[in-house]
Amino acid sequence: MTHSTAKQTVVVIGNGMVGQRFCERLVEFDVEKRFRIVTFCEEPRAAYDRVGLTSFFAHRDAEQLMLARQEWYAENGVELHIGDRACEIDRARRIVRSDRGVEIAYDHVVLATGSFPFVPPVPGVDKTGVFVYRTIEDLQNIIKYSGTAKRCAVIGGGLLGLEAAKAAYDLGLETHVIEFAPRLMPRQVDDAGSRILVNKIESLGVRVHLNRATKAIHGNGAVERMEFADGDSIDIEMVIVSTGIRPRDDLARQCGVSVSDRGGIVVNDRLETSDERISAIGECVVHGGMVYGLVAPGYEMAEIVAANLTGGERRFAGADLSTKLKLMGVDVASFGRYEAPACDATPLTFEDPFAGVYKKLLFSRDGKQLLGGILVGDANDYGKLSIFAKSGGALPCAPHELIVGAGPVGGAGLDVMPDTAQVCSCNNVTKSAICAAISDGGVDTLDALKRCTKAGTGCGGCMPLVTDLFKAELKRAGKAVVNHLCEHFSYSRTELFAMVKAKELRTFGAVLAHCGSGTGHGCELCKPAIASILASLWNDVIVDAEHETLQDSNDRFLANIQRGGTYSVVPRVPGGEITPEKLAVIADIARRYGLYTKITGGQRIDMFGAPVQHLPEIWEELVDAGFESGHAYGKAVRTVKSCVGTTWCRYGVQDSVGFAIRVENRYKGIRAPHKIKMAVSGCIRECAEAQNKDVGLIATEQGYNLYVCGNGGSKPRHAELFATDLDEATALAYIDRFLAYYIMTADKLTRTAVWREKLEGGLEHLRDVVIHDKLGIAGELDAMMQRLVDTYQCEWAAVVRDPAKRERFRQFVNSDENESCIEIVGQREQTRPADWPSEFVSLEQFRMTDGRSWAEHEQERSTGLRWVAVGSVADFPVDGGATVKYGRSQLAVFNFASRGEWYASQNMCPHKKAFVLSRGIVGDAAGEPKVACPLHKKTFSLENGESLQGEEYRIRTFAVKVEGEQVFLELPPPEVLDEQLATEIGCRLASSCVAVEPAAAVVGDGVMV
């Protein structure tokens, strides 16, 4: 077999996360195209996100975990052999052989074989019902078998073990965690941290067994019982083994490459093995005596080898093992030298067993440097603390201030961060880039900073640190740190609320005239905030003509916008109590309109997939059956969850269902700075989970205990006990004042939990205001809430009964046609939208069906242009948009009346290929008109179509003119525009993200060509 002189062949053995990252980096670095890349993938699918494996239990869709489309490999010249294990490396002939008989001659081999799960040699571990937790196939088998089991034991209390326990718990199994060591996560936390973690996990109902060695697994063919070394045992029907990993070094051993005595392929700093033509990366590697079981070091190794193959001289010097995780809802983080010996470090610890928080920071002996630390229950400061530890610099404050929060961690303490510190890992934004944007670039708002640097535009996890840097740098530059709503209003939401109330302003135009900064006409930031203020004060129907285009899409169309631009419909079911007759109405509607149905976490039924044009007719049927809007779409009071209380429960001490219904009917639909959730439990068993709600009521023998300011979500917070043994009337009076005070004083988009944390005086201040009338405003708060209660209107009914409002829900203003705009796929006997595209396709990459590129079409824009009537002025809402149909294309037309201007663009947002732009909020930024996509708030210039966030994609815009009452667009012939913008092109892009020849596909109720 001969070797090619044209290209060097690199064989990548293993197509896991690290192997795939190496392929990506070599493709990127190989600008001269000197390498042929061949990769062997033993699993039946290409690389997927193994870190996010647990999410598979929620969506059960392997495609959602894929790291790259299979087409990516072909497009970039990577030869992918799926389901074929590389079984032999012939170093003498430089050939790799596979199980299927494929032989590849190589110039270089990269071993990315990863690891395998270690299964301890316990008698009975081979019985039916014993699983490991490693691959998608493992998870599919676990899901299938869980239907035959009631109890599951997870052997191993490390990171993967706790993830497996969460999976078993979510599958409805009684779950036990068995750990040989005296603490959970023994490599990441100490005894005190483990104690907090155990308490948190056991509070969920998961049993934790520490210092337990498994002696045997018993059963007649299948698992029935687990026996421990101390003689104790538990009955069990299922076992998941998660006791660590071992490097896969079998190929290295087979071909004589050096391996460690304890396993793992030995590499040098260039990640070369004992054979310089063979490199190794990821979990199969031993470097400096260390096996790295995290993906980040593997990614770094992949980049180093790719760089060195293309002429670089990079070295691997070890990796930071800092981690921040959420395990079963509990924050756990470790960073720096968190295991530093006592001779080198002095520990400082904080433990709050009531809140379930533990922090241990390790300092140098003189207290001037932070070496590392452990955080359990509260990891909010992980970003700052880990950067302090990495910097090695002197601390700007006393050590204790890093724990108790009294020092300048958020301000001057940031000086200790080196300029090269990475603040935003998603977009690789450093501290120096952020500071330069503020000091040299003139950036003076967080929104502008995000647009300029892209910091915080990925996962958003870095925003607390970005915000601290922003404020510190503004202060250093001598600029005032302000909390202005946006460039159009030089006031905070609280200040604007007081001004709107005092001046009795009732429209956005009036607020802009009296309180605006004098620049511009509003935007997607200020319009919804002021719409909420107006609703909280005057309670007009939010879809009245003067308010509708201020709203985000959810409020404007009174339903939650979902993937693909359809909506979900959630009727109100007060307290969760519903009759069989009403259930039948919901079932009938869902069946006839083809809606996906799901029971929500708040005891409601959600119906997904309704096109905007069908919403009024769906609501009409619901309203006729006695339903109202559930306000699931609004920053408003939403659900009041309840248990069954004394209605049925043998433990109930109060009628929690009846009180929950009264509470929900009193506060339904009230607008606020953020959504508000409530619950009423009939006894201390707390089945309604009232202690994680904004307002929670728990029954006692004497009445109800009132809890406030809790929430679930990404940062769960327990509600705090506010008052005890209240009768119903007193409880409602306190809730009235609490909600009114929150609405008056909270910042925009701030949950009650965050508001409470920032409120000076905290809970005691709240008690003084609400119960003791410390500020003398109790009467005003009572009157404000009663006015909102008295003026309630069902918003669905308001649309159903008003022909003018119903008209706004037409799909096209110039056509009665209905058109499905998304690809629908089947799942678990229902339907859902096809997955988002896995990567962006630019206009330059996209080619039309006749083979010409977008750019070639753009050259013909002036060919055959003509003015086309698309509707009357009255068809388009003031300061908003609507959709018109032209041929097979959808176009968005915007009546920016406050500027006296009209604009038009394609209706498809290029970010996620959804036909929704006409429903976005129009506004301006620094004088430039823009529209914000209602799905993800991507903003585009209405003048030239460019992304205002610096993204690669853009939208097509068109000239508009108005003659009399008629609106015209300057357009090419329909067949020309259809080749570029036709609905089916967008649908194809959304489903496959590649341009293909036209094909028939069933979409919704019709057939798309």
LINQUIVEN-V753679 format. One record per backbone hydrogen bond with DSSP energy under -1.0 kcal/mol. CO is the residue of the C=O (numbers start at 1). NH is the residue of the N-H. Records with the same first field share a line. If there is no record, write none. Layout:
CO = NH / NH
This chain:
8 = 36
9 = 107 / 108
10 = 38
11 = 110
12 = 40
13 = 112
16 = 20
17 = 21
18 = 22
19 = 23
20 = 24
21 = 25
22 = 26
23 = 27
24 = 28
25 = 29
26 = 30
29 = 31
30 = 33
34 = 8
36 = 10
37 = 79
38 = 12
39 = 81
40 = 14
41 = 83 / 84
43 = 83
47 = 67
48 = 50
50 = 53
52 = 55
53 = 56
54 = 57
55 = 58 / 59
56 = 60
61 = 64
62 = 65
63 = 66
65 = 49
69 = 72
70 = 74
71 = 75
72 = 76
73 = 78
74 = 77
79 = 39
81 = 41
85 = 99
88 = 97
89 = 91
90 = 94 / 95
94 = 106
95 = 90
96 = 104
97 = 87 / 88
98 = 101
102 = 98
104 = 96
108 = 11
109 = 279
110 = 13
111 = 281
114 = 248
116 = 246
120 = 122
122 = 125
123 = 217
124 = 127
127 = 130
128 = 223
129 = 239
131 = 241
135 = 139
136 = 140
137 = 141
138 = 142
139 = 143
140 = 144
141 = 145
142 = 146
145 = 148
146 = 149
150 = 174
151 = 237
152 = 176
153 = 240
154 = 178
155 = 242
157 = 185
158 = 162
159 = 163
160 = 164
161 = 165
162 = 166
163 = 167
164 = 168
165 = 169
166 = 170
167 = 171
168 = 173
169 = 172
174 = 152
175 = 207
176 = 154
177 = 209
178 = 156
179 = 212
181 = 211
185 = 188 / 189
190 = 194
191 = 195
192 = 196
193 = 197
194 = 198
195 = 199
196 = 200
197 = 201
198 = 202
199 = 203
201 = 204 / 206
202 = 205
207 = 177
209 = 179
213 = 229
216 = 227
218 = 224 / 225
219 = 221
221 = 128
224 = 236
225 = 218
226 = 234
227 = 215 / 216
228 = 231
232 = 228
234 = 226
238 = 153
239 = 131
240 = 155
244 = 118
246 = 116
247 = 249
249 = 253
250 = 254
251 = 255
252 = 257
258 = 266
260 = 263
264 = 260
265 = 286
268 = 271
269 = 316
271 = 280
272 = 268
275 = 278
277 = 109
278 = 273
279 = 111
282 = 285
284 = 265
286 = 267
287 = 290
290 = 287
295 = 299
296 = 300
297 = 301
298 = 302
299 = 303
300 = 304
301 = 305
302 = 306
303 = 307
304 = 308
305 = 309
306 = 310
307 = 312
308 = 311
323 = 334
325 = 332
327 = 330
330 = 327
331 = 377
332 = 325
333 = 375
334 = 323
335 = 373
336 = 338
337 = 340
341 = 344 / 345
346 = 363
348 = 361
350 = 359
352 = 356 / 357
357 = 352
358 = 376
359 = 350
360 = 374
361 = 348
362 = 371 / 372
363 = 346
364 = 367
368 = 395
369 = 364
371 = 337
372 = 362
373 = 335
374 = 360
375 = 333
376 = 358
379 = 382
381 = 385
382 = 386
383 = 387
384 = 388
385 = 389
386 = 390
387 = 391
388 = 392
398 = 401
399 = 402
400 = 403 / 404
401 = 405
407 = 409
408 = 413
411 = 414
412 = 415
413 = 416
414 = 417
418 = 421
419 = 432
421 = 431
424 = 429
429 = 423 / 424
430 = 434
431 = 435
432 = 436
433 = 437
434 = 438
435 = 439
436 = 440 / 441
437 = 443
445 = 449
446 = 450
447 = 451
448 = 452
449 = 453
450 = 454
454 = 457
460 = 463
462 = 466
463 = 467
464 = 468
465 = 469
466 = 470
467 = 471
468 = 472
469 = 473
470 = 474
471 = 475
472 = 476
473 = 477
474 = 479
475 = 478
486 = 489
488 = 517
489 = 486
491 = 485
492 = 496
493 = 497
494 = 498
495 = 499
496 = 500
497 = 501
498 = 502
499 = 503
500 = 505
507 = 511
508 = 512
509 = 513
510 = 514
511 = 515
512 = 516
522 = 924
523 = 527
526 = 530
527 = 531
528 = 532
529 = 533
530 = 534
531 = 535
532 = 536
533 = 537
534 = 538
541 = 544
544 = 547 / 548
547 = 550
548 = 551
552 = 556
553 = 557
554 = 559
560 = 568
562 = 565
566 = 562
567 = 610
568 = 560
569 = 607
570 = 630
573 = 576
574 = 577
579 = 583
580 = 584
581 = 585
582 = 586
583 = 587
584 = 588
585 = 589
586 = 590
587 = 591
588 = 592
589 = 593
590 = 595
596 = 608
598 = 606
600 = 603
604 = 600
606 = 598
607 = 569
608 = 596
610 = 567
611 = 614
614 = 618
615 = 619
616 = 620
617 = 621
618 = 622
619 = 623
620 = 624
621 = 625
622 = 627
623 = 626
628 = 572
631 = 634
634 = 636
635 = 672
636 = 676
637 = 669
639 = 678
641 = 680
644 = 647
645 = 648 / 649
654 = 646 / 656
655 = 659
656 = 660
657 = 661
658 = 662
659 = 663
660 = 664
661 = 665
662 = 666
663 = 667
664 = 668
667 = 670
670 = 637
673 = 749
676 = 638
677 = 694 / 695
678 = 641
679 = 697
680 = 643
681 = 699
682 = 653
683 = 686
686 = 689
689 = 692
690 = 693
691 = 719
693 = 710
694 = 709
695 = 679
696 = 707
697 = 681
698 = 705
703 = 700
704 = 726
705 = 698
706 = 722 / 723
707 = 696
708 = 720
711 = 717
717 = 711
720 = 708
723 = 706
726 = 704
727 = 731
728 = 732
729 = 733
730 = 734
731 = 735
732 = 736
733 = 737
734 = 738
735 = 739
736 = 740
737 = 741
738 = 742
739 = 743
740 = 744
741 = 745
742 = 746
747 = 750
751 = 755
752 = 756
753 = 757
754 = 758
759 = 762
761 = 765
762 = 766
763 = 767
764 = 768
765 = 769
766 = 770
767 = 771 / 772
768 = 774
773 = 776
777 = 781
778 = 782
779 = 783
780 = 784
781 = 785
782 = 786
783 = 787
784 = 788
785 = 789
786 = 790
787 = 791
789 = 792
794 = 798
795 = 799
796 = 800
797 = 801
799 = 802
802 = 806
803 = 807
805 = 808
806 = 809
807 = 810
823 = 834
825 = 832
827 = 830
830 = 827
832 = 825
842 = 846
846 = 854
848 = 851
852 = 848
853 = 857
854 = 858
855 = 859
857 = 860
858 = 861
860 = 863
866 = 971
868 = 969
871 = 967
872 = 875
873 = 876
877 = 880
880 = 895
882 = 893
883 = 813
884 = 891
886 = 889
888 = 983
889 = 886
890 = 907
891 = 884
892 = 905
893 = 882
894 = 903
895 = 879 / 897
896 = 899 / 901
901 = 896
903 = 894
904 = 958
905 = 892
907 = 917
909 = 913
914 = 909 / 916
916 = 919
917 = 920
921 = 932
923 = 930
925 = 928
928 = 925
929 = 942
930 = 923
931 = 940
933 = 937
938 = 933
939 = 948
940 = 931
941 = 945
945 = 955
946 = 941
956 = 906
959 = 970
961 = 968
963 = 966
965 = 873
966 = 963
967 = 870
968 = 961
969 = 868
971 = 866
973 = 977
974 = 978
975 = 979
977 = 980 / 981
978 = 982
982 = 985 / 986
983 = 987
984 = 988
985 = 989
986 = 990
987 = 991
988 = 992
989 = 993
1001 = 1008
1003 = 1006
1006 = 1003
1008 = 1001
